[in-house]
C-alpha cells in the first residue's frame, strides 16, 4: 500500500570521507518500512533479522528487486549505519553497481 521513506536530500558527505553523499544531490532515497495492503507494517529495523521468516523474505525480495533497478543498494548487511533502512541510489545500467 505504501513505502515509508527516511529522506532523500541531505547535503552531507559520506560518513568518514570528504566525498559528497548521493543524498547531497538527492540521487538516493532511504526506505525504512513498507505498509502492506492488509495494513501490516514491515520495518527494515525489526524485520531484517528479527522479523518472521515471511517478513525477512519480503525484505530480501525487495532488496534483490532493487538491485536490478538501482546502481547502489545498501541493506543492514552492509554496515551498522544501514541497520534500519535500504539505501537506493542511481539507476541500473549506469556501468557500475553495488548491491549489499
C-alpha positions as CSV (number, residue, x, y, z in Angstrom):
1,X,0.0,0.0,0.0
2,X,2.8,2.4,0.8
3,X,6.5,2.9,1.2
4,X,7.9,4.8,4.2
5,X,11.0,6.9,3.3
6,X,13.5,8.3,5.7
7,X,14.6,11.0,3.4
8,X,16.4,11.8,0.1
9,X,18.1,15.2,0.1
10,X,20.6,15.9,2.8
11,X,23.7,17.9,1.8
12,X,26.4,16.0,3.5
13,X,29.5,13.8,2.9
14,X,29.7,10.1,3.1
15,X,30.5,9.3,6.7
16,X,34.2,9.4,7.4
17,X,35.1,10.9,3.9
18,X,35.4,14.1,2.0
19,X,33.2,12.7,-0.8
20,X,29.7,14.1,-1.2
21,X,27.0,11.6,-0.4
22,X,24.4,10.8,-3.1
23,X,21.9,12.3,-0.7
24,X,23.7,15.6,-1.2
25,X,22.4,15.7,-4.8
26,X,19.1,13.9,-4.0
27,X,20.3,10.9,-6.0
28,X,19.4,8.5,-3.2
29,X,16.5,7.6,-1.0
30,X,16.4,5.6,2.2
31,X,13.4,3.2,2.8
32,X,12.6,2.4,6.4
33,X,9.3,0.5,6.1
34,X,6.5,-0.9,4.0
35,X,2.8,-0.9,4.7
36,X,1.0,-3.8,3.1
37,X,-2.5,-3.8,1.7
38,X,-3.8,-5.6,4.7
39,X,-2.3,-2.9,7.0
40,X,0.7,-4.8,8.3
41,X,3.8,-2.6,8.6
42,X,7.2,-4.2,8.0
43,X,10.2,-2.2,9.1
44,X,13.7,-2.9,8.0
45,X,14.9,-2.4,11.6
46,X,12.6,-5.0,13.1
47,X,12.1,-7.3,10.1
48,X,15.6,-7.8,8.5
49,X,17.0,-10.0,11.3
50,X,14.2,-10.3,13.8
51,X,11.0,-10.5,11.9
52,X,9.0,-13.6,10.9
53,X,10.5,-15.7,8.1
54,X,7.9,-14.2,5.8
55,X,8.9,-10.7,6.8
56,X,12.6,-11.4,6.3
57,X,11.9,-13.0,2.9
58,X,9.7,-10.0,1.9
59,X,12.5,-7.5,2.7
60,X,15.2,-9.6,0.9
61,X,12.9,-9.9,-2.1
62,X,12.6,-6.1,-2.2
63,X,16.4,-5.8,-1.9
64,X,17.1,-8.2,-4.7
65,X,14.5,-6.5,-6.9
66,X,16.0,-3.1,-6.1
67,X,19.5,-4.4,-7.1
68,X,18.1,-4.9,-10.6
69,X,16.8,-1.3,-10.7
70,X,19.3,0.8,-8.9
71,X,23.1,1.1,-9.2
72,X,23.7,1.0,-5.5
73,X,21.6,-0.8,-2.9
74,X,22.8,-0.9,0.7
75,X,21.0,-3.0,3.4
76,X,21.6,-3.9,7.1
77,X,24.1,-6.4,5.8
78,X,26.3,-3.6,4.6
79,X,27.1,-1.9,7.9
80,X,25.6,-0.7,11.1
81,X,24.7,2.7,9.7
82,X,22.2,0.9,7.4
83,X,20.7,-1.3,10.1
84,X,17.3,0.4,9.8
85,X,16.9,1.1,6.1
86,X,17.5,0.2,2.5
87,X,19.6,2.8,0.7
88,X,18.7,3.1,-3.0
89,X,20.8,5.1,-5.3
90,X,21.2,5.8,-9.0
91,X,19.8,4.0,-12.0
92,X,20.7,0.5,-13.0
93,X,22.7,0.2,-16.2
94,X,25.0,3.2,-15.4
95,X,28.0,0.9,-15.8
96,X,28.6,0.3,-12.1
97,X,26.6,-1.5,-9.5
98,X,26.9,-2.3,-5.8
99,X,24.4,-4.5,-4.0
100,X,25.0,-5.4,-0.4
